[in-house]
Amino acid sequence: MKFSKLSMLTVLIVLAIVMSSLVAFAEGNATSGKLNVNSATVEQLAAVPGLTPELAQKIVDYRNEMGDITNIDELKDVDGISPDILEQIKGHIGVEGIEGSDCTC
């Protein structure tokens, strides 16, 4: 089977994106086994079961406006995060402070 140069380049780009996402996710999971909500990107949050890209963006917007999230239950204050969604995502995300921030998580 022959691949054109464009097809091969496309495959390599997709592979690079997937690998970089996995590395970033692993770094977020280094200490707790969960994605750190205070450092996660929209893309990483959107990959969490129960979160849509829109909800992930709202979490990042909330974090940018309010500062580091100090307790996972604080996510209930994010528009669109229902108690059911919060329970569903708790097993996948955690709260850790960011170096240099005021978070005492």
Backbone as JSON, one array per atom type, in Angstrom:
{
  "sequence": "MKFSKLSMLTVLIVLAIVMSSLVAFAEGNATSGKLNVNSATVEQLAAVPGLTPELAQKIVDYRNEMGDITNIDELKDVDGISPDILEQIKGHIGVEGIEGSDCTC",
  "N": [[0.85, -1.17, 0.0], [0.61, 2.18, -0.87], [1.44, 5.32, 0.44], [0.69, 8.68, 0.01], [2.79, 11.6, 0.11], [1.47, 13.68, 1.39], [-0.55, 12.3, 2.79], [1.01, 10.79, 4.56], [2.25, 12.85, 5.98], [0.01, 13.99, 7.19], [-0.8, 11.89, 8.87], [1.43, 11.78, 10.57], [1.29, 14.32, 11.78], [-1.16, 14.14, 13.16], [-0.53, 12.04, 14.89], [1.53, 13.27, 16.38], [0.05, 15.26, 17.7], [-1.69, 13.72, 19.26], [0.18, 12.36, 20.87], [1.37, 14.53, 22.26], [-0.82, 15.4, 23.73], [-1.25, 13.17, 25.36], [1.12, 13.16, 26.87], [0.87, 15.62, 28.22], [-1.45, 15.06, 29.68], [-0.52, 12.97, 31.27], [1.39, 14.31, 32.78], [-0.3, 15.94, 34.26], [-1.45, 14.01, 35.79], [0.5, 13.07, 37.45], [0.83, 13.1, 40.3], [-1.61, 12.55, 41.6], [-3.1, 10.83, 40.09], [-5.17, 11.92, 38.76], [-6.51, 14.38, 36.52], [-5.31, 17.62, 36.8], [-7.32, 20.2, 37.6], [-6.6, 22.83, 37.79], [-4.5, 23.29, 36.07], [-5.11, 22.16, 33.69], [-5.82, 22.1, 30.18], [-8.34, 23.37, 27.91], [-8.77, 21.42, 26.0], [-7.83, 19.09, 27.29], [-9.59, 18.95, 29.48], [-12.0, 18.64, 28.11], [-11.78, 16.05, 27.28], [-12.45, 14.55, 29.44], [-14.7, 12.21, 30.73], [-18.08, 13.11, 30.66], [-17.75, 15.81, 30.42], [-18.21, 18.41, 28.1], [-16.78, 20.13, 25.25], [-17.68, 22.78, 25.51], [-18.38, 23.01, 28.25], [-15.87, 22.51, 29.32], [-14.5, 24.78, 28.43], [-15.91, 26.7, 29.89], [-15.11, 26.03, 32.48], [-12.37, 26.65, 32.38], [-12.57, 29.39, 31.83], [-13.86, 30.24, 34.18], [-11.88, 29.59, 36.06], [-9.84, 31.29, 35.19], [-10.99, 33.75, 35.74], [-11.68, 33.66, 38.49], [-9.5, 32.63, 39.82], [-7.29, 30.02, 41.11], [-8.9, 26.9, 41.59], [-9.96, 25.73, 44.62], [-11.27, 23.65, 45.81], [-12.8, 20.75, 44.69], [-15.56, 20.71, 44.65], [-16.21, 23.3, 44.19], [-16.6, 23.58, 41.52], [-19.28, 23.39, 41.06], [-20.2, 25.91, 40.91], [-19.72, 26.72, 38.38], [-21.31, 27.65, 35.45], [-23.59, 25.42, 34.1], [-22.52, 23.08, 35.12], [-23.88, 20.52, 36.58], [-25.08, 18.87, 39.6], [-25.03, 16.11, 39.02], [-23.22, 15.92, 36.86], [-20.95, 16.88, 38.15], [-20.5, 14.85, 40.04], [-19.93, 12.77, 38.27], [-17.52, 13.58, 37.08], [-15.72, 13.82, 39.15], [-14.14, 11.57, 39.7], [-12.19, 11.73, 37.84], [-10.87, 14.16, 37.75], [-8.8, 16.37, 39.65], [-7.7, 18.59, 42.31], [-5.03, 20.61, 42.51], [-2.66, 22.89, 43.74], [-1.09, 25.57, 41.92], [2.27, 26.24, 41.37], [3.48, 29.16, 42.85], [1.04, 30.35, 43.06], [-1.81, 31.51, 44.98], [-3.22, 29.43, 45.98], [-4.17, 27.16, 48.46], [-4.48, 24.44, 48.34]],
  "CA": [[0.0, 0.0, 0.0], [1.4, 3.4, -0.97], [0.92, 6.54, 1.04], [1.23, 9.89, -0.59], [3.52, 12.41, 1.08], [0.47, 14.42, 2.16], [-1.19, 11.36, 3.72], [1.98, 10.47, 5.59], [2.4, 14.05, 6.8], [-1.21, 14.1, 7.99], [-0.72, 10.86, 9.91], [2.45, 12.2, 11.52], [0.78, 15.46, 12.54], [-2.17, 13.63, 14.09], [0.2, 11.28, 15.91], [2.22, 14.23, 17.24], [-0.95, 15.91, 18.55], [-2.14, 12.72, 20.23], [1.27, 12.12, 21.82], [1.53, 15.69, 23.14], [-1.95, 15.38, 24.66], [-1.01, 12.12, 26.35], [2.19, 13.62, 27.77], [0.3, 16.65, 29.09], [-2.37, 14.4, 30.6], [0.29, 12.21, 32.22], [1.97, 15.27, 33.71], [-1.38, 16.35, 35.15], [-1.78, 12.87, 36.63], [1.72, 12.58, 38.07], [0.79, 12.89, 41.74], [-2.89, 12.1, 42.14], [-3.8, 9.95, 39.19], [-6.27, 12.66, 38.18], [-6.17, 15.58, 35.78], [-5.35, 18.8, 37.67], [-8.23, 21.18, 37.03], [-5.97, 24.16, 37.81], [-3.5, 23.44, 35.01], [-5.6, 21.49, 32.49], [-6.28, 22.91, 29.06], [-9.71, 23.09, 27.47], [-8.76, 20.14, 25.3], [-7.69, 18.02, 28.28], [-10.84, 18.86, 30.23], [-13.04, 18.14, 27.22], [-11.6, 14.61, 27.15], [-12.96, 13.92, 30.66], [-16.08, 11.74, 30.56], [-19.08, 13.96, 31.29], [-17.52, 17.21, 30.05], [-18.22, 18.78, 26.69], [-15.84, 21.24, 25.02], [-18.26, 24.01, 26.03], [-18.21, 23.02, 29.7], [-14.44, 22.64, 29.58], [-14.16, 26.2, 28.25], [-16.48, 27.44, 31.02], [-14.25, 25.77, 33.64], [-11.14, 27.45, 32.2], [-12.96, 30.8, 31.99], [-14.1, 30.43, 35.61], [-10.57, 29.54, 36.71], [-9.12, 32.52, 34.83], [-11.64, 34.89, 36.39], [-11.76, 33.54, 39.95], [-8.26, 32.1, 40.39], [-7.24, 28.57, 41.27], [-10.0, 26.2, 42.25], [-9.38, 25.19, 45.84], [-12.02, 22.47, 46.2], [-13.46, 20.25, 43.49], [-16.98, 21.06, 44.73], [-16.34, 24.67, 43.68], [-17.02, 23.51, 40.13], [-20.74, 23.54, 40.97], [-20.44, 27.32, 40.63], [-19.54, 26.93, 36.94], [-22.58, 27.53, 34.74], [-23.72, 24.2, 33.31], [-22.05, 21.9, 35.87], [-24.94, 20.06, 37.48], [-24.59, 17.92, 40.6], [-24.77, 14.82, 38.37], [-21.96, 16.04, 36.11], [-19.87, 17.01, 39.14], [-20.22, 13.5, 40.57], [-19.35, 11.97, 37.2], [-16.14, 13.99, 36.76], [-14.86, 13.8, 40.34], [-13.2, 10.46, 39.63], [-11.22, 11.96, 36.77], [-10.14, 15.42, 37.92], [-8.43, 16.71, 41.01], [-7.32, 19.97, 42.57], [-3.7, 20.82, 43.06], [-2.24, 24.27, 43.56], [-0.07, 25.88, 40.92], [3.4, 26.89, 42.01], [3.46, 30.61, 42.74], [-0.32, 30.86, 43.22], [-2.26, 31.63, 46.36], [-4.02, 28.26, 46.31], [-3.69, 26.34, 49.58], [-5.21, 23.18, 48.11]],
  "C": [[0.89, 1.23, 0.0], [0.67, 4.55, -0.3], [1.51, 7.71, 0.28], [1.96, 10.67, 0.51], [2.55, 13.19, 1.96], [-0.22, 13.52, 3.18], [-0.25, 11.02, 4.87], [2.18, 11.66, 6.53], [1.19, 14.23, 7.7], [-1.18, 13.1, 9.15], [0.29, 11.27, 10.98], [1.99, 13.38, 12.37], [-0.25, 15.0, 13.57], [-1.49, 12.85, 15.22], [0.92, 12.22, 16.88], [1.24, 14.92, 18.2], [-1.42, 14.95, 19.63], [-1.06, 12.49, 21.29], [1.44, 13.3, 22.77], [0.4, 15.77, 24.14], [-1.75, 14.34, 25.74], [0.07, 12.52, 27.34], [1.64, 14.66, 28.74], [-0.64, 16.04, 30.11], [-1.59, 13.64, 31.67], [0.94, 13.15, 33.24], [0.93, 15.75, 34.71], [-1.75, 15.26, 36.12], [-0.62, 12.4, 37.49], [1.56, 12.28, 39.55], [-0.51, 12.27, 42.23], [-3.59, 11.06, 41.28], [-4.98, 10.62, 38.52], [-5.73, 13.89, 37.46], [-6.33, 16.78, 36.71], [-6.19, 19.88, 37.01], [-7.61, 22.58, 36.97], [-4.91, 24.35, 36.73], [-3.96, 22.83, 33.68], [-6.04, 22.49, 31.43], [-7.73, 22.57, 28.75], [-9.77, 21.72, 26.83], [-8.67, 18.97, 26.27], [-8.98, 17.84, 29.07], [-11.96, 18.28, 29.38], [-12.95, 16.63, 27.03], [-12.1, 13.85, 28.38], [-14.4, 13.48, 30.42], [-17.06, 12.62, 31.35], [-18.91, 15.44, 30.95], [-17.55, 17.37, 28.54], [-17.15, 19.85, 26.48], [-16.37, 22.57, 25.57], [-18.1, 24.1, 27.54], [-16.74, 23.16, 30.08], [-14.01, 24.09, 29.45], [-14.7, 27.03, 29.41], [-15.65, 27.23, 32.29], [-12.98, 26.62, 33.55], [-11.45, 28.94, 32.38], [-13.18, 31.13, 33.46], [-12.77, 30.5, 36.36], [-9.78, 30.82, 36.43], [-9.69, 33.74, 35.55], [-11.52, 34.85, 37.91], [-10.45, 33.1, 40.61], [-8.35, 30.59, 40.54], [-8.45, 28.04, 42.03], [-9.4, 25.48, 43.45], [-10.06, 23.92, 46.32], [-12.81, 22.03, 44.98], [-14.95, 20.6, 43.48], [-17.25, 22.49, 44.27], [-16.82, 24.69, 42.23], [-18.54, 23.61, 39.97], [-21.12, 24.98, 40.68], [-20.25, 27.66, 39.15], [-20.87, 26.67, 36.25], [-22.58, 26.26, 33.89], [-23.24, 22.94, 34.01], [-23.13, 21.54, 36.89], [-24.33, 19.14, 38.54], [-24.25, 16.55, 40.0], [-23.45, 14.85, 37.6], [-20.79, 16.12, 37.08], [-19.51, 15.64, 39.71], [-19.53, 12.63, 39.53], [-17.88, 12.32, 36.96], [-15.2, 13.91, 37.95], [-13.83, 12.68, 40.31], [-12.07, 10.68, 38.65], [-10.4, 13.22, 36.94], [-9.87, 15.67, 39.39], [-8.02, 18.16, 41.1], [-5.95, 19.98, 43.2], [-3.35, 22.28, 42.8], [-1.18, 24.4, 42.5], [1.03, 26.64, 41.63], [3.36, 28.39, 41.77], [2.06, 31.19, 42.89], [-0.65, 30.94, 44.71], [-3.06, 30.43, 46.84], [-3.37, 27.49, 47.46], [-4.38, 24.97, 49.53], [-4.58, 22.03, 48.88]]
}
